[in-house]
């Protein structure tokens, strides 16, 4: 006999089951309705969209142009050599397989929008509590590029792209989509499209390729294709020339994906991992149409990252840069005059203080043969040019500039239980006995500055004190890592600093502690500016195309002014007298590294800041006899080149002021064709009247490891102090 309670419970469960069935039916209908609505909206939106890509229009698109700050044309961002369209049969299957394996593994399965991929990416993002995963397909990427849509796209724009991707898959085959995608993506180094990329990175490895009958993209090996596919995600971060470690790791990941998806054999995978990346000398970017190619190449990367390759290269943009072509020419002329017949070379960067705009950039001797930009990519040890940052750190901590130290050989203990030793001596055994910080700055005394930095600054350990110096350098605007070993106080930084970054940090001192930047800078608020306005073909400023200056007071104004007043003595009576041109408020600092491998002069006037580096481009080679038979120090070629460049700037300003005045008065403009002539003939090194060398320091150690400085070199026949007369 059944229990009454059981019967009653059974009767109650039936309505619940009915409700659950109804709920599931409604849920199913809701899902179907939602899917139908999404696909209906996609179809409706796509009907209103323009044709995905008009290749006739692509061929007729207009190159973007670059102008200097005065409106003079510099050149274009690219040339017609970059518009190389290939057919599917001209592209190696290795390239297609590599790109699909890393960019869109389900490319041949989805219908333009990969809902499964989106779901998988969403789950991974939730589990990792980040937004690292992406669900964009190759078709969607192609649509985004075709519409010139960038990272700031709205949700509606993304929906339109998805709708168009879905529609495109109804009209084009997978192979057509992949081919045109490869023809229209950016691979860095100015290479737009797969054939330009293949020629740029692997043309040297395949002599004779690059013709209509044999495109370079048709002969790429799996590991070469993987190298190019690795670049797509971030052409700047995975550039084999600039970031080889990043590029190698990403290349090997692509090879792994290709193996997992059966595009290559195990043998090809293992063999490909052992291959070396193309060397910087083997990478030959498309020819750049520019009067200032090093600067334009640096500017071009910024425009690509901000506006996309298609718009930057072929959008007919007019870019007003910060460069001054007349000053650029004067800087190049100054370098050639002093080093034209020398095996050493130089890099020069000039930045305008008020807006952080780069006015001149010498990145190497010849862009066509040496496209590596020493100004932006060359990391070299700064020697004693680091001392202004030590001085600022000390002044910020309340240390009096008249604090005295013994000027004598020093030995510092550091590391675990003080078991490591760092020895500092001055060049030629020249010591001042007792010296205050002001005098030690004027004469670049290593002994005194090492005591100030390693013992005088606040902190419990040597590491605490060197880290405080690195923090000062970073807050003034230098963005690359700064090593904090004891040798850093003499400029022994591994791997070194770039002339552009170093100049920008010095600019903050020139601006009395105000770090100036702009909204169009690569890192708005914390980097120099390359361009100030971008307009379209109708001369209308495009969205986000106007630069707004940004100011951040990072050092107390009075502290910065005190540091500048001390640094004025370096030019007026110290190691940098060769840089003295009598400009108002002029100051600076010399720097020379171990065995004269690198020589610097960095300084400023009221209007501009500039750094000059002199050395060998590819190696750290002693320059012990290049300056009139003597060593190259910061107070020799670098200071002389600096003086020549800044003198040119003063003359250019005066000429323009006279021209403007004449125009206002309705008179005939004076001849503006004259240019500044450096004080020496390019045919021979300049003669400089020797002066007694100031007490100076030994070389900054080449490596981060502590070491005893090398024996002193003979005194230079000119002012500039000792071997590290920084």
RAJOUR-V434950 format. One record per residue. N is the residue number from 0. SS is DSSP state (helix for helix, strand for strand, loop for the rest). OMEGA is omega as a letter, one per 20 degrees, with the letter a starting at -180 (* if undefined). Layout:
# RAJOUR-V434950
n=N ss=SS omega=OMEGA
n=N ss=SS omega=OMEGA
This chain:
# RAJOUR-V434950
n=0 ss=loop omega=a
n=1 ss=loop omega=r
n=2 ss=loop omega=a
n=3 ss=helix omega=a
n=4 ss=helix omega=r
n=5 ss=helix omega=r
n=6 ss=helix omega=a
n=7 ss=helix omega=r
n=8 ss=helix omega=r
n=9 ss=helix omega=r
n=10 ss=helix omega=a
n=11 ss=helix omega=a
n=12 ss=helix omega=a
n=13 ss=helix omega=r
n=14 ss=helix omega=r
n=15 ss=helix omega=r
n=16 ss=helix omega=r
n=17 ss=helix omega=r
n=18 ss=helix omega=r
n=19 ss=helix omega=r
n=20 ss=helix omega=r
n=21 ss=helix omega=a
n=22 ss=helix omega=r
n=23 ss=helix omega=r
n=24 ss=helix omega=r
n=25 ss=helix omega=r
n=26 ss=helix omega=r
n=27 ss=helix omega=r
n=28 ss=helix omega=r
n=29 ss=helix omega=r
n=30 ss=helix omega=r
n=31 ss=helix omega=r
n=32 ss=helix omega=r
n=33 ss=helix omega=r
n=34 ss=helix omega=r
n=35 ss=helix omega=r
n=36 ss=helix omega=a
n=37 ss=helix omega=a
n=38 ss=helix omega=r
n=39 ss=helix omega=r
n=40 ss=helix omega=r
n=41 ss=helix omega=r
n=42 ss=helix omega=a
n=43 ss=helix omega=a
n=44 ss=helix omega=a
n=45 ss=helix omega=a
n=46 ss=helix omega=a
n=47 ss=loop omega=a
n=48 ss=loop omega=r
n=49 ss=loop omega=r
n=50 ss=loop omega=a
n=51 ss=loop omega=a
n=52 ss=loop omega=a
n=53 ss=loop omega=a
n=54 ss=helix omega=r
n=55 ss=helix omega=r
n=56 ss=helix omega=r
n=57 ss=helix omega=a
n=58 ss=helix omega=a
n=59 ss=helix omega=a
n=60 ss=loop omega=a
n=61 ss=strand omega=r
n=62 ss=loop omega=r
n=63 ss=loop omega=a
n=64 ss=strand omega=r
n=65 ss=strand omega=r
n=66 ss=strand omega=r
n=67 ss=loop omega=a
n=68 ss=loop omega=r
n=69 ss=loop omega=r
n=70 ss=loop omega=r
n=71 ss=loop omega=a
n=72 ss=strand omega=r
n=73 ss=strand omega=a
n=74 ss=strand omega=r
n=75 ss=strand omega=a
n=76 ss=loop omega=r
n=77 ss=loop omega=r
n=78 ss=loop omega=a
n=79 ss=helix omega=r
n=80 ss=helix omega=a
n=81 ss=helix omega=a
n=82 ss=loop omega=a
n=83 ss=loop omega=a
n=84 ss=loop omega=a
n=85 ss=loop omega=r
n=86 ss=loop omega=a
n=87 ss=helix omega=a
n=88 ss=helix omega=r
n=89 ss=helix omega=a
n=90 ss=loop omega=a
n=91 ss=loop omega=r
n=92 ss=helix omega=r
n=93 ss=helix omega=r
n=94 ss=helix omega=a
n=95 ss=helix omega=a
n=96 ss=helix omega=a
n=97 ss=helix omega=a
n=98 ss=helix omega=r
n=99 ss=helix omega=a
n=100 ss=helix omega=a
n=101 ss=helix omega=a
n=102 ss=helix omega=a
n=103 ss=loop omega=a
n=104 ss=loop omega=a
n=105 ss=loop omega=a
n=106 ss=loop omega=a
n=107 ss=loop omega=a
n=108 ss=loop omega=a
n=109 ss=loop omega=a
n=110 ss=loop omega=r
n=111 ss=loop omega=r
n=112 ss=loop omega=a
n=113 ss=loop omega=a
n=114 ss=helix omega=r
n=115 ss=helix omega=r
n=116 ss=helix omega=r
n=117 ss=helix omega=r
n=118 ss=helix omega=r
n=119 ss=helix omega=r
n=120 ss=helix omega=a
n=121 ss=helix omega=r
n=122 ss=helix omega=a
n=123 ss=helix omega=r
n=124 ss=helix omega=a
n=125 ss=helix omega=a
n=126 ss=helix omega=a
n=127 ss=helix omega=a
n=128 ss=loop omega=r
n=129 ss=loop omega=r
n=130 ss=loop omega=a
n=131 ss=loop omega=a
n=132 ss=loop omega=r
n=133 ss=loop omega=r
n=134 ss=loop omega=a
n=135 ss=loop omega=r
n=136 ss=loop omega=r
n=137 ss=helix omega=r
n=138 ss=helix omega=r
n=139 ss=helix omega=r
n=140 ss=helix omega=r
n=141 ss=helix omega=r
n=142 ss=helix omega=r
n=143 ss=helix omega=r
n=144 ss=helix omega=a
n=145 ss=helix omega=r
n=146 ss=loop omega=a
n=147 ss=loop omega=r
n=148 ss=loop omega=a
n=149 ss=loop omega=a
n=150 ss=loop omega=a
n=151 ss=loop omega=a
n=152 ss=loop omega=r
n=153 ss=loop omega=r
n=154 ss=helix omega=a
n=155 ss=helix omega=r
n=156 ss=helix omega=r
n=157 ss=helix omega=r
n=158 ss=helix omega=r
n=159 ss=helix omega=r
n=160 ss=helix omega=r
n=161 ss=helix omega=r
n=162 ss=helix omega=a
n=163 ss=helix omega=r
n=164 ss=helix omega=r
n=165 ss=helix omega=r
n=166 ss=helix omega=a
n=167 ss=helix omega=a
n=168 ss=helix omega=r
n=169 ss=helix omega=a
n=170 ss=helix omega=a
n=171 ss=loop omega=r
n=172 ss=loop omega=r
n=173 ss=helix omega=a
n=174 ss=helix omega=r
n=175 ss=helix omega=r
n=176 ss=helix omega=a
n=177 ss=helix omega=a
n=178 ss=helix omega=a
n=179 ss=helix omega=r
n=180 ss=helix omega=a
n=181 ss=helix omega=r
n=182 ss=helix omega=a
n=183 ss=loop omega=r
n=184 ss=loop omega=a
n=185 ss=strand omega=a
n=186 ss=loop omega=r
n=187 ss=loop omega=r
n=188 ss=loop omega=r
n=189 ss=loop omega=a
n=190 ss=loop omega=a
n=191 ss=strand omega=a
n=192 ss=loop omega=a
n=193 ss=helix omega=a
n=194 ss=helix omega=r
n=195 ss=helix omega=r
n=196 ss=helix omega=a
n=197 ss=helix omega=r
n=198 ss=helix omega=a
n=199 ss=helix omega=a
n=200 ss=helix omega=a
n=201 ss=helix omega=r
n=202 ss=loop omega=a
n=203 ss=loop omega=a
n=204 ss=loop omega=a
n=205 ss=loop omega=a
n=206 ss=loop omega=r
n=207 ss=loop omega=r
n=208 ss=loop omega=a
n=209 ss=loop omega=r
n=210 ss=loop omega=r
n=211 ss=loop omega=a
n=212 ss=loop omega=r
n=213 ss=loop omega=r
n=214 ss=loop omega=r
n=215 ss=helix omega=a
n=216 ss=helix omega=a
n=217 ss=helix omega=a
n=218 ss=loop omega=a
n=219 ss=loop omega=r
n=220 ss=loop omega=a
n=221 ss=helix omega=a
n=222 ss=helix omega=r
n=223 ss=helix omega=r
n=224 ss=helix omega=r
n=225 ss=helix omega=r
n=226 ss=helix omega=r
n=227 ss=helix omega=r
n=228 ss=helix omega=a
n=229 ss=helix omega=a
n=230 ss=helix omega=a
n=231 ss=loop omega=a
n=232 ss=loop omega=r
n=233 ss=loop omega=a
n=234 ss=loop omega=r
n=235 ss=loop omega=a
n=236 ss=loop omega=a
n=237 ss=loop omega=r
n=238 ss=loop omega=a
n=239 ss=loop omega=a
n=240 ss=loop omega=a
n=241 ss=loop omega=a
n=242 ss=loop omega=a
n=243 ss=helix omega=r
n=244 ss=helix omega=r
n=245 ss=helix omega=a
n=246 ss=helix omega=a
n=247 ss=helix omega=r
n=248 ss=helix omega=r
n=249 ss=helix omega=r
n=250 ss=helix omega=a
n=251 ss=helix omega=r
n=252 ss=helix omega=r
n=253 ss=helix omega=r
n=254 ss=helix omega=r
n=255 ss=helix omega=r
n=256 ss=helix omega=r
n=257 ss=helix omega=r
n=258 ss=helix omega=a
n=259 ss=helix omega=a
n=260 ss=loop omega=r
n=261 ss=loop omega=r
n=262 ss=loop omega=r
n=263 ss=loop omega=r
n=264 ss=loop omega=r
n=265 ss=helix omega=a
n=266 ss=helix omega=r
n=267 ss=helix omega=r
n=268 ss=helix omega=a
n=269 ss=helix omega=a
n=270 ss=helix omega=a
n=271 ss=helix omega=a
n=272 ss=helix omega=a
n=273 ss=loop omega=a
n=274 ss=loop omega=r
n=275 ss=loop omega=r
n=276 ss=loop omega=r
n=277 ss=loop omega=a
n=278 ss=loop omega=r
n=279 ss=loop omega=a
n=280 ss=loop omega=a
n=281 ss=loop omega=r
n=282 ss=loop omega=a
n=283 ss=loop omega=a
n=284 ss=loop omega=r
n=285 ss=loop omega=a
n=286 ss=loop omega=a
n=287 ss=loop omega=r
n=288 ss=loop omega=a
n=289 ss=strand omega=r
n=290 ss=loop omega=r
n=291 ss=loop omega=a
n=292 ss=helix omega=r
n=293 ss=helix omega=r
n=294 ss=helix omega=a
n=295 ss=helix omega=r
n=296 ss=helix omega=r
n=297 ss=helix omega=r
n=298 ss=helix omega=a
n=299 ss=helix omega=a
n=300 ss=helix omega=r
n=301 ss=helix omega=a
n=302 ss=helix omega=r
n=303 ss=helix omega=a
n=304 ss=helix omega=a
n=305 ss=helix omega=a
n=306 ss=helix omega=a
n=307 ss=loop omega=a
n=308 ss=helix omega=a
n=309 ss=helix omega=a
n=310 ss=helix omega=a
n=311 ss=helix omega=a
n=312 ss=helix omega=a
n=313 ss=helix omega=a
n=314 ss=strand omega=a
n=315 ss=loop omega=a
n=316 ss=loop omega=r
n=317 ss=strand omega=a
n=318 ss=strand omega=r
n=319 ss=strand omega=a
n=320 ss=strand omega=r
n=321 ss=loop omega=a
n=322 ss=loop omega=r
n=323 ss=loop omega=a
n=324 ss=helix omega=r
n=325 ss=helix omega=r
n=326 ss=helix omega=r
n=327 ss=helix omega=r
n=328 ss=helix omega=r
n=329 ss=helix omega=r
n=330 ss=helix omega=r
n=331 ss=helix omega=r
n=332 ss=helix omega=r
n=333 ss=helix omega=r
n=334 ss=helix omega=a
n=335 ss=helix omega=a
n=336 ss=helix omega=a
n=337 ss=helix omega=a
n=338 ss=helix omega=a
n=339 ss=loop omega=a
n=340 ss=loop omega=a
n=341 ss=loop omega=r
n=342 ss=loop omega=r
n=343 ss=loop omega=r
n=344 ss=strand omega=a
n=345 ss=strand omega=r
n=346 ss=strand omega=a
n=347 ss=strand omega=r
n=348 ss=strand omega=r
n=349 ss=strand omega=a
n=350 ss=strand omega=r
n=351 ss=strand omega=a
n=352 ss=loop omega=a
n=353 ss=loop omega=a
n=354 ss=loop omega=r
n=355 ss=loop omega=r
n=356 ss=strand omega=r
n=357 ss=strand omega=a
n=358 ss=strand omega=r
n=359 ss=strand omega=r
n=360 ss=strand omega=r
n=361 ss=strand omega=a
n=362 ss=loop omega=a
n=363 ss=loop omega=a
n=364 ss=loop omega=a
n=365 ss=loop omega=a
n=366 ss=loop omega=a
n=367 ss=loop omega=a
n=368 ss=loop omega=a
n=369 ss=loop omega=a
n=370 ss=loop omega=r
n=371 ss=loop omega=a
n=372 ss=loop omega=a
n=373 ss=loop omega=a
n=374 ss=loop omega=a
n=375 ss=loop omega=a
n=376 ss=loop omega=a
n=377 ss=loop omega=r
n=378 ss=loop omega=a
n=379 ss=strand omega=a
n=380 ss=loop omega=a
n=381 ss=loop omega=a
n=382 ss=helix omega=a
n=383 ss=helix omega=r
n=384 ss=helix omega=r
n=385 ss=helix omega=a
n=386 ss=helix omega=r
n=387 ss=helix omega=r
n=388 ss=helix omega=r
n=389 ss=helix omega=r
n=390 ss=helix omega=r
n=391 ss=helix omega=r
n=392 ss=helix omega=a
n=393 ss=helix omega=a
n=394 ss=helix omega=r
n=395 ss=helix omega=a
n=396 ss=loop omega=r
n=397 ss=loop omega=r
n=398 ss=loop omega=a
n=399 ss=loop omega=r
n=400 ss=loop omega=r
n=401 ss=loop omega=r
n=402 ss=loop omega=a
n=403 ss=strand omega=r
n=404 ss=strand omega=r
n=405 ss=strand omega=r
n=406 ss=strand omega=a
n=407 ss=loop omega=r
n=408 ss=loop omega=a
n=409 ss=strand omega=r
n=410 ss=strand omega=a
n=411 ss=strand omega=r
n=412 ss=strand omega=a
n=413 ss=strand omega=r
n=414 ss=loop omega=a
n=415 ss=helix omega=r
n=416 ss=helix omega=r
n=417 ss=helix omega=a
n=418 ss=loop omega=r
n=419 ss=strand omega=a
n=420 ss=strand omega=r
n=421 ss=strand omega=a
n=422 ss=strand omega=r
n=423 ss=strand omega=r
n=424 ss=loop omega=r
n=425 ss=strand omega=a
n=426 ss=helix omega=r
n=427 ss=helix omega=a
n=428 ss=helix omega=a
n=429 ss=loop omega=a
n=430 ss=loop omega=a
n=431 ss=loop omega=a
n=432 ss=strand omega=r
n=433 ss=strand omega=a
n=434 ss=strand omega=r
n=435 ss=strand omega=a
n=436 ss=helix omega=r
n=437 ss=helix omega=a
n=438 ss=helix omega=r
n=439 ss=helix omega=r
n=440 ss=helix omega=a
n=441 ss=helix omega=a
n=442 ss=loop omega=r
n=443 ss=loop omega=a
n=444 ss=loop omega=a
n=445 ss=helix omega=a
n=446 ss=helix omega=a
n=447 ss=helix omega=a
n=448 ss=helix omega=r
n=449 ss=helix omega=r
n=450 ss=helix omega=r
n=451 ss=helix omega=a
n=452 ss=helix omega=a
n=453 ss=helix omega=a
n=454 ss=helix omega=a
n=455 ss=helix omega=a
n=456 ss=loop omega=r
n=457 ss=loop omega=r
n=458 ss=loop omega=a
n=459 ss=loop omega=a
n=460 ss=loop omega=r
n=461 ss=helix omega=r
n=462 ss=helix omega=r
n=463 ss=helix omega=a
n=464 ss=helix omega=r
n=465 ss=helix omega=r
n=466 ss=helix omega=r
n=467 ss=helix omega=r
n=468 ss=helix omega=r
n=469 ss=helix omega=r
n=470 ss=helix omega=r
n=471 ss=helix omega=a
n=472 ss=helix omega=a
n=473 ss=helix omega=a
n=474 ss=helix omega=r
n=475 ss=loop omega=r
n=476 ss=loop omega=r
n=477 ss=loop omega=a
n=478 ss=loop omega=a
n=479 ss=loop omega=r
n=480 ss=loop omega=r
n=481 ss=loop omega=r
n=482 ss=loop omega=a
n=483 ss=loop omega=r
n=484 ss=loop omega=a
n=485 ss=helix omega=a
n=486 ss=helix omega=a
n=487 ss=helix omega=a
n=488 ss=helix omega=r
n=489 ss=helix omega=r
n=490 ss=loop omega=r
n=491 ss=loop omega=a
n=492 ss=loop omega=r
n=493 ss=loop omega=j
n=494 ss=loop omega=a
n=495 ss=loop omega=a
n=496 ss=strand omega=r
n=497 ss=loop omega=r
n=498 ss=helix omega=r
n=499 ss=helix omega=a
n=500 ss=helix omega=a
n=501 ss=helix omega=r
n=502 ss=helix omega=a
n=503 ss=helix omega=r
n=504 ss=helix omega=r
n=505 ss=helix omega=r
n=506 ss=helix omega=r
n=507 ss=helix omega=r
n=508 ss=helix omega=a
n=509 ss=helix omega=a
n=510 ss=loop omega=r
n=511 ss=loop omega=r
n=512 ss=loop omega=r
n=513 ss=strand omega=r
n=514 ss=strand omega=a
n=515 ss=strand omega=r
n=516 ss=strand omega=r
n=517 ss=strand omega=a
n=518 ss=loop omega=r
n=519 ss=loop omega=r
n=520 ss=loop omega=r
n=521 ss=loop omega=r
n=522 ss=loop omega=a
n=523 ss=loop omega=a
n=524 ss=loop omega=a
n=525 ss=loop omega=r
n=526 ss=loop omega=a
n=527 ss=loop omega=a
n=528 ss=strand omega=r
n=529 ss=loop omega=a
n=530 ss=strand omega=a
n=531 ss=strand omega=r
n=532 ss=strand omega=r
n=533 ss=strand omega=r
n=534 ss=strand omega=r
n=535 ss=loop omega=a
n=536 ss=loop omega=r
n=537 ss=loop omega=r
n=538 ss=loop omega=r
n=539 ss=loop omega=r
n=540 ss=strand omega=a
n=541 ss=strand omega=r
n=542 ss=strand omega=a
n=543 ss=strand omega=a
n=544 ss=strand omega=r
n=545 ss=strand omega=a
n=546 ss=loop omega=r
n=547 ss=loop omega=r
n=548 ss=strand omega=r
n=549 ss=strand omega=a
n=550 ss=strand omega=r
n=551 ss=strand omega=r
n=552 ss=strand omega=a
n=553 ss=loop omega=r
n=554 ss=loop omega=r
n=555 ss=loop omega=a
n=556 ss=helix omega=a
n=557 ss=helix omega=r
n=558 ss=helix omega=r
n=559 ss=helix omega=r
n=560 ss=helix omega=r
n=561 ss=helix omega=r
n=562 ss=helix omega=r
n=563 ss=helix omega=a
n=564 ss=helix omega=r
n=565 ss=helix omega=a
n=566 ss=helix omega=r
n=567 ss=helix omega=a
n=568 ss=helix omega=r
n=569 ss=helix omega=a
n=570 ss=helix omega=a
n=571 ss=helix omega=a
n=572 ss=helix omega=a
n=573 ss=loop omega=a
n=574 ss=loop omega=a
n=575 ss=loop omega=a
n=576 ss=helix omega=r
n=577 ss=helix omega=r
n=578 ss=helix omega=a
n=579 ss=loop omega=r
n=580 ss=loop omega=r
n=581 ss=loop omega=r
n=582 ss=loop omega=r
n=583 ss=loop omega=r
n=584 ss=loop omega=a
n=585 ss=loop omega=r
n=586 ss=strand omega=r
n=587 ss=strand omega=r
n=588 ss=strand omega=r
n=589 ss=strand omega=r
n=590 ss=strand omega=r
n=591 ss=strand omega=a
n=592 ss=loop omega=a
n=593 ss=helix omega=r
n=594 ss=helix omega=r
n=595 ss=helix omega=r
n=596 ss=loop omega=r
n=597 ss=strand omega=r
n=598 ss=strand omega=a
n=599 ss=strand omega=q
n=600 ss=strand omega=r
n=601 ss=strand omega=r
n=602 ss=strand omega=a
n=603 ss=strand omega=r
n=604 ss=loop omega=a
n=605 ss=loop omega=a
n=606 ss=loop omega=a
n=607 ss=strand omega=r
n=608 ss=strand omega=a
n=609 ss=strand omega=r
n=610 ss=strand omega=r
n=611 ss=strand omega=r
n=612 ss=strand omega=r
n=613 ss=strand omega=r
n=614 ss=strand omega=r
n=615 ss=loop omega=a
n=616 ss=loop omega=a
n=617 ss=loop omega=a
n=618 ss=loop omega=r
n=619 ss=loop omega=a
n=620 ss=loop omega=r
n=621 ss=loop omega=r
n=622 ss=loop omega=a
n=623 ss=loop omega=a
n=624 ss=loop omega=a
n=625 ss=loop omega=a
n=626 ss=strand omega=a
n=627 ss=loop omega=a
n=628 ss=loop omega=a
n=629 ss=strand omega=a
n=630 ss=loop omega=r
n=631 ss=loop omega=r
n=632 ss=loop omega=a
n=633 ss=helix omega=a
n=634 ss=helix omega=r
n=635 ss=helix omega=a
n=636 ss=helix omega=a
n=637 ss=helix omega=a
n=638 ss=helix omega=r
n=639 ss=helix omega=r
n=640 ss=helix omega=r
n=641 ss=helix omega=a
n=642 ss=helix omega=r
n=643 ss=helix omega=a
n=644 ss=helix omega=a
n=645 ss=helix omega=r
n=646 ss=helix omega=r
n=647 ss=helix omega=r
n=648 ss=helix omega=r
n=649 ss=helix omega=r
n=650 ss=helix omega=r
n=651 ss=helix omega=r
n=652 ss=helix omega=a
n=653 ss=helix omega=r
n=654 ss=helix omega=a
n=655 ss=helix omega=r
n=656 ss=helix omega=r
n=657 ss=helix omega=r
n=658 ss=helix omega=a
n=659 ss=helix omega=r
n=660 ss=helix omega=r
n=661 ss=helix omega=r
n=662 ss=helix omega=r
n=663 ss=helix omega=a
n=664 ss=loop omega=r
n=665 ss=loop omega=r
n=666 ss=loop omega=r
n=667 ss=loop omega=a
n=668 ss=loop omega=r
n=669 ss=loop omega=a
n=670 ss=loop omega=a
n=671 ss=loop omega=a
n=672 ss=loop omega=a
n=673 ss=loop omega=r
n=674 ss=loop omega=a
n=675 ss=loop omega=r
n=676 ss=loop omega=r
n=677 ss=loop omega=a
n=678 ss=loop omega=r
n=679 ss=loop omega=r
n=680 ss=loop omega=r
n=681 ss=loop omega=a
n=682 ss=loop omega=a
n=683 ss=loop omega=a
n=684 ss=loop omega=r
n=685 ss=loop omega=r
n=686 ss=loop omega=r
n=687 ss=loop omega=a
n=688 ss=loop omega=a
n=689 ss=loop omega=r
n=690 ss=loop omega=r
n=691 ss=loop omega=a
n=692 ss=loop omega=r
n=693 ss=loop omega=r
n=694 ss=loop omega=a
n=695 ss=loop omega=a
n=696 ss=strand omega=r
n=697 ss=loop omega=a
n=698 ss=loop omega=r
n=699 ss=loop omega=a
n=700 ss=loop omega=a
n=701 ss=loop omega=a
n=702 ss=loop omega=a
n=703 ss=loop omega=a
n=704 ss=loop omega=r
n=705 ss=loop omega=r
n=706 ss=loop omega=r
n=707 ss=loop omega=a
n=708 ss=loop omega=r
n=709 ss=loop omega=r
n=710 ss=loop omega=a
n=711 ss=loop omega=r
n=712 ss=loop omega=r
n=713 ss=loop omega=a
n=714 ss=loop omega=r
n=715 ss=loop omega=r
n=716 ss=loop omega=a
n=717 ss=loop omega=r
n=718 ss=loop omega=r
n=719 ss=loop omega=r
n=720 ss=loop omega=a
n=721 ss=loop omega=a
n=722 ss=loop omega=r
n=723 ss=strand omega=a
n=724 ss=loop omega=a
n=725 ss=loop omega=*
